[in-house]
Amino acid sequence: MAFRATHRFARISARKVRPLADMVRGKFADEALDVLRYQPQRGARLLEKVLKSALGNAQDPDQNSGRTVKVEHLVVVEARVDGGPMYKRIRPHARGMAFMIRRRFSHISVALEDISEL
């Protein structure tokens, strides 16, 4: 059973967060948190928060049917960053034309699984 957490409509481009998600996919959860903690990117903070939320879901007795789950045994099986909607703005450009500014959003989702269940 996977423990999931998502951050929908994150105010950052998916392209900026995807390399960080690739970095933590397949790692143990505590190791992934250590990796993200020392990354300077803003997207690392967002991904770190989602990962902590998934860890919190794993610790919640309502989520895991009353059984105890050790944090050391949780693995990041899914770290996905999808594109969300865009705000579109028009900016004046040369020769009377218009330039489209796309303010991008993303959906960040993380899933953890117990290594003993894999």
Backbone bond lengths (Angstrom), bond angles and torsions (degrees), N, CA, C in turn:
res aa  C-N    CA-C-N  psi(-1)  N-CA   C-N-CA  omega(-1)  CA-C   N-CA-C  phi
1 M - - - 1.446 - - 1.529 108.78 -
2 A 1.307 116.62 128.02 1.457 121.56 -177.96 1.524 110.43 -91.03
3 F 1.315 115.51 142.72 1.456 122.19 174.05 1.514 107.12 -101.94
4 R 1.323 116.47 120.75 1.463 121.43 -171.48 1.520 111.99 -114.53
5 A 1.336 114.32 154.80 1.457 122.03 170.95 1.519 107.12 -150.80
6 T 1.330 116.44 144.45 1.465 120.68 179.42 1.519 110.15 -135.13
7 H 1.296 114.58 151.39 1.460 121.90 169.71 1.516 105.44 -123.67
8 R 1.312 115.14 104.50 1.459 119.46 -179.10 1.518 109.05 -91.85
9 F 1.301 116.36 149.08 1.458 124.47 177.89 1.526 111.55 59.95
10 A 1.328 116.53 42.18 1.461 121.13 175.07 1.514 108.08 -69.80
11 R 1.297 117.45 134.08 1.466 122.46 -173.05 1.526 111.06 -84.29
12 I 1.350 115.21 59.32 1.459 121.75 177.73 1.528 107.15 -152.96
13 S 1.292 116.44 149.76 1.455 120.68 179.29 1.531 110.17 -68.34
14 A 1.316 116.76 140.66 1.463 120.95 -179.91 1.521 110.86 -63.66
15 R 1.300 116.45 -29.75 1.459 121.29 -178.94 1.531 112.45 -63.76
16 K 1.329 116.35 -27.60 1.461 120.54 -179.58 1.524 112.59 -81.52
17 V 1.322 117.45 -23.50 1.465 120.77 -175.55 1.527 111.79 -98.09
18 R 1.322 118.19 -24.19 1.463 121.29 -175.89 1.529 114.16 -57.10
19 P 1.341 120.36 -42.95 1.476 118.30 178.57 1.526 112.77 -61.25
20 L 1.323 117.13 -32.40 1.464 120.92 178.34 1.529 110.34 -71.14
21 A 1.336 116.68 -38.58 1.463 120.49 177.77 1.530 109.80 -65.55
22 D 1.325 117.33 -38.68 1.464 120.64 177.26 1.528 111.24 -63.61
23 M 1.344 115.75 -32.45 1.458 121.50 -178.02 1.534 112.10 -67.76
24 V 1.342 117.52 -35.52 1.467 120.10 -174.45 1.531 113.38 -98.10
25 R 1.310 118.36 -13.58 1.465 120.63 -178.54 1.525 109.98 -63.52
26 G 1.344 116.71 129.01 1.455 121.79 179.38 1.517 114.38 91.30
27 K 1.321 118.22 -7.06 1.468 121.38 179.76 1.525 109.99 -90.80
28 F 1.318 115.93 162.59 1.460 120.34 171.09 1.517 108.47 -66.71
29 A 1.323 117.55 151.11 1.465 122.21 -173.06 1.522 112.03 -62.92
30 D 1.340 117.80 -42.98 1.465 119.38 -179.04 1.532 111.25 -68.93
31 E 1.330 116.22 -34.21 1.467 120.49 176.57 1.527 110.51 -68.58
32 A 1.335 116.81 -39.03 1.467 121.14 178.73 1.525 110.75 -64.16
33 L 1.335 117.14 -39.03 1.470 120.41 176.83 1.517 110.82 -63.19
34 D 1.342 117.08 -40.85 1.464 120.30 178.61 1.524 111.05 -63.98
35 V 1.331 116.76 -39.89 1.467 120.80 179.66 1.524 110.00 -64.27
36 L 1.330 116.97 -45.69 1.467 120.85 -177.24 1.527 112.31 -69.37
37 R 1.330 116.64 -31.37 1.455 120.22 -177.09 1.525 111.96 -61.66
38 Y 1.338 117.10 -31.67 1.460 120.67 -176.02 1.528 113.49 -100.56
39 Q 1.316 117.27 10.26 1.462 120.27 175.00 1.533 108.82 -88.77
40 P 1.322 118.42 136.81 1.469 120.13 -175.72 1.533 114.52 -81.25
41 Q 1.331 118.87 -10.49 1.461 120.96 -173.95 1.528 112.10 -72.84
42 R 1.321 115.30 150.70 1.456 121.62 176.48 1.527 111.43 -66.73
43 G 1.323 116.68 -33.13 1.457 121.11 178.76 1.521 112.30 -64.70
44 A 1.328 116.99 -26.39 1.461 120.46 177.48 1.519 110.42 -66.04
45 R 1.339 117.72 -35.65 1.470 120.70 177.84 1.529 110.43 -64.97
46 L 1.336 116.71 -41.99 1.461 120.72 -179.48 1.523 111.02 -66.40
47 L 1.326 116.57 -44.78 1.456 120.94 179.76 1.526 110.80 -66.04
48 E 1.321 116.57 -35.74 1.462 121.45 177.86 1.530 110.85 -63.68
49 K 1.321 117.05 -40.45 1.460 120.91 178.61 1.527 111.49 -65.03
50 V 1.320 116.65 -40.36 1.469 120.21 179.55 1.526 109.77 -67.39
51 L 1.320 116.95 -39.27 1.461 121.30 178.34 1.532 111.08 -64.80
52 K 1.331 117.02 -40.88 1.461 120.59 176.84 1.525 111.00 -64.91
53 S 1.314 116.89 -35.54 1.460 120.59 177.60 1.527 110.77 -66.34
54 A 1.331 117.45 -40.34 1.455 120.85 177.14 1.528 110.40 -65.00
55 L 1.336 117.34 -37.62 1.466 120.74 175.88 1.523 110.55 -64.25
56 G 1.319 116.74 -39.42 1.456 120.87 176.58 1.517 111.66 -63.87
57 N 1.331 116.76 -38.29 1.459 120.55 176.50 1.530 111.04 -64.65
58 A 1.333 116.93 -33.81 1.459 120.39 178.73 1.526 111.05 -69.85
59 Q 1.324 117.32 -32.35 1.465 121.32 -179.40 1.526 112.28 -80.42
60 D 1.326 117.46 -18.69 1.462 121.58 -176.63 1.530 110.35 -70.97
61 P 1.334 118.75 123.88 1.473 119.78 -178.37 1.527 113.29 -65.39
62 D 1.336 118.15 -26.45 1.461 120.25 178.59 1.527 111.44 -69.53
63 Q 1.325 116.60 -31.75 1.466 121.04 -177.25 1.526 112.37 -77.32
64 N 1.332 117.40 -36.30 1.462 119.84 -170.50 1.520 113.71 -108.82
65 S 1.306 118.11 26.77 1.467 124.17 173.74 1.527 113.12 58.42
66 G 1.321 117.24 32.78 1.458 121.96 174.73 1.518 115.81 80.35
67 R 1.341 118.75 -2.12 1.465 118.86 179.50 1.526 109.98 -89.38
68 T 1.314 115.83 155.48 1.460 120.20 -178.34 1.520 109.59 -89.68
69 V 1.303 115.14 136.83 1.466 122.02 179.37 1.516 107.76 -121.53
70 K 1.322 116.28 127.58 1.463 120.44 178.36 1.524 108.99 -87.92
71 V 1.320 115.08 136.48 1.464 120.79 -177.90 1.527 110.72 -64.08
72 E 1.326 116.64 -31.65 1.473 120.43 -177.87 1.528 111.85 -66.50
73 H 1.342 117.33 -19.89 1.460 120.84 -176.70 1.528 113.49 -98.50
74 L 1.329 117.44 3.34 1.469 120.11 -177.95 1.527 110.28 -91.12
75 V 1.329 115.12 136.16 1.463 122.33 -179.35 1.525 108.85 -120.71
76 V 1.335 116.07 142.10 1.462 121.10 176.23 1.522 107.41 -78.67
77 V 1.336 116.54 102.57 1.467 119.54 -178.65 1.519 111.42 -91.11
78 E 1.321 116.81 -22.42 1.461 120.06 179.82 1.523 108.95 -142.98
79 A 1.304 116.28 125.18 1.458 122.52 172.14 1.522 105.15 -135.02
80 R 1.318 115.62 101.22 1.458 120.46 -171.67 1.523 109.73 -120.38
81 V 1.319 115.77 138.75 1.456 122.19 176.26 1.517 107.37 -127.00
82 D 1.329 116.03 111.88 1.455 121.77 -179.16 1.522 109.34 -108.98
83 G 1.303 115.33 153.89 1.457 120.08 176.70 1.515 110.98 -72.94
84 G 1.306 115.95 143.09 1.457 121.40 177.74 1.518 109.85 -108.77
85 P 1.313 116.99 -159.16 1.460 119.93 178.94 1.531 111.38 -73.05
86 M 1.321 115.69 172.74 1.462 120.94 -179.95 1.518 109.90 -129.91
87 Y 1.326 115.09 140.68 1.460 119.75 165.20 1.515 105.39 -84.65
88 K 1.322 117.40 132.80 1.453 119.61 179.46 1.520 108.93 -113.31
89 R 1.308 116.06 126.47 1.461 122.36 -179.36 1.522 108.60 -125.07
90 I 1.319 115.85 151.10 1.464 121.57 179.62 1.517 108.47 -107.05
91 R 1.332 115.27 134.26 1.463 121.32 177.67 1.528 108.12 -124.71
92 P 1.303 117.57 137.05 1.469 119.12 178.72 1.530 111.35 -62.56
93 H 1.303 114.99 143.21 1.457 120.91 -178.04 1.527 108.36 -130.09
94 A 1.311 117.61 179.57 1.456 122.26 -177.13 1.531 111.56 -64.39
95 R 1.316 116.39 152.08 1.471 125.27 175.80 1.525 112.36 58.27
96 G 1.313 117.23 34.91 1.451 121.18 174.32 1.513 115.13 74.61
97 M 1.302 117.07 11.70 1.455 119.93 179.63 1.530 110.40 -88.19
98 A 1.307 115.24 173.99 1.462 121.19 177.74 1.521 109.14 -118.85
99 F 1.309 115.49 145.88 1.456 122.31 179.19 1.526 108.17 -116.46
100 M 1.342 116.70 128.08 1.461 121.00 -177.72 1.522 110.27 -85.53
101 I 1.324 116.41 126.67 1.459 121.93 173.47 1.525 106.97 -103.89
102 R 1.328 116.40 124.67 1.457 121.48 179.13 1.517 108.93 -107.72
103 R 1.322 116.93 115.30 1.469 121.57 176.95 1.518 106.81 -95.38
104 R 1.304 115.61 108.42 1.455 120.70 -168.29 1.529 113.29 -90.70
105 F 1.323 114.78 148.38 1.456 123.44 174.20 1.525 107.74 -117.73
106 S 1.321 116.81 167.57 1.459 119.59 176.17 1.518 109.64 -146.94
107 H 1.324 115.32 161.44 1.455 123.06 175.69 1.531 106.91 -115.05
108 I 1.328 116.91 118.81 1.464 122.18 -178.76 1.521 107.98 -105.75
109 S 1.328 117.51 126.45 1.463 120.06 178.14 1.525 109.95 -134.22
110 V 1.339 114.40 140.91 1.465 121.95 -177.47 1.525 107.43 -131.38
111 A 1.334 116.81 139.53 1.468 121.96 175.02 1.521 108.87 -129.62
112 L 1.327 115.95 133.79 1.458 123.05 178.46 1.525 108.79 -115.03
113 E 1.330 115.97 145.29 1.459 120.82 174.70 1.510 109.45 -134.40
114 D 1.329 114.93 151.45 1.455 121.54 176.99 1.531 108.37 -72.91
115 I 1.334 117.49 133.76 1.467 121.72 -176.79 1.531 110.82 -65.06
116 S 1.327 117.88 -27.45 1.456 119.92 -179.38 1.531 112.07 -72.71
117 E 1.346 116.97 -20.27 1.459 120.52 179.57 1.518 112.98 -90.02
118 L 1.319 117.94 -14.43 1.471 121.03 -177.51 1.510 111.65 -74.19
